[in-house]
Amino acid sequence: MKGIWIIGFIVVLFTVNSLSAQTIQVIDSESNEVISGVRISYGSDTLFTDKNGQCDISPWPGHSVMVIFHNDYQPQLLRKARLQGNALRIPLIPNNIYINEITVKARRIQQ
C-alpha cells in the first residue's frame, strides 16, 4: 500500500512540473529551421536556446518582457503574458546585409 502512495506522489509531482513548464522554440522565419544559441534575457537573467532551439522560460513571471537576440537575426521584444500553450515557436527575421555590387576579374600571369 505504501508503494502505491509513493508512485502516486511521483506521478503528481511530474504532472505539476510539466504543467508549469513553458518551453519556447526559436526558429528562422524563412526556413523554419531551429536556431541554437539565441540569447533570451529578462532583467539581469539570461538564458540560451539549446541545439533544438528550445529554452524553458517558466521561472520568469507572466509580466516579463523578454529580449530575444542572435547576431544573425533582428532582435525582438516579447511579452511572456502574450504567449499561449506549453510549446511555442518564435520566428526570428534574418538580418539582411546589403553591399554594393563588386566585380572580380582574374588574369593569368605567364611565368
Secondary structure as GFF3:
##gff-version 3
##sequence-region A 1 111
A	DSSP	alpha_helix	2	20	.	.	.	ID=ss1
A	DSSP	beta_strand	23	28	.	.	.	ID=ss2
A	DSSP	beta_strand	39	42	.	.	.	ID=ss3
A	DSSP	beta_strand	45	48	.	.	.	ID=ss4
A	DSSP	beta_strand	54	56	.	.	.	ID=ss5
A	DSSP	beta_strand	65	69	.	.	.	ID=ss6
A	DSSP	beta_strand	76	79	.	.	.	ID=ss7
A	DSSP	three_ten_helix	80	82	.	.	.	ID=ss8
A	DSSP	beta_strand	87	92	.	.	.	ID=ss9
###
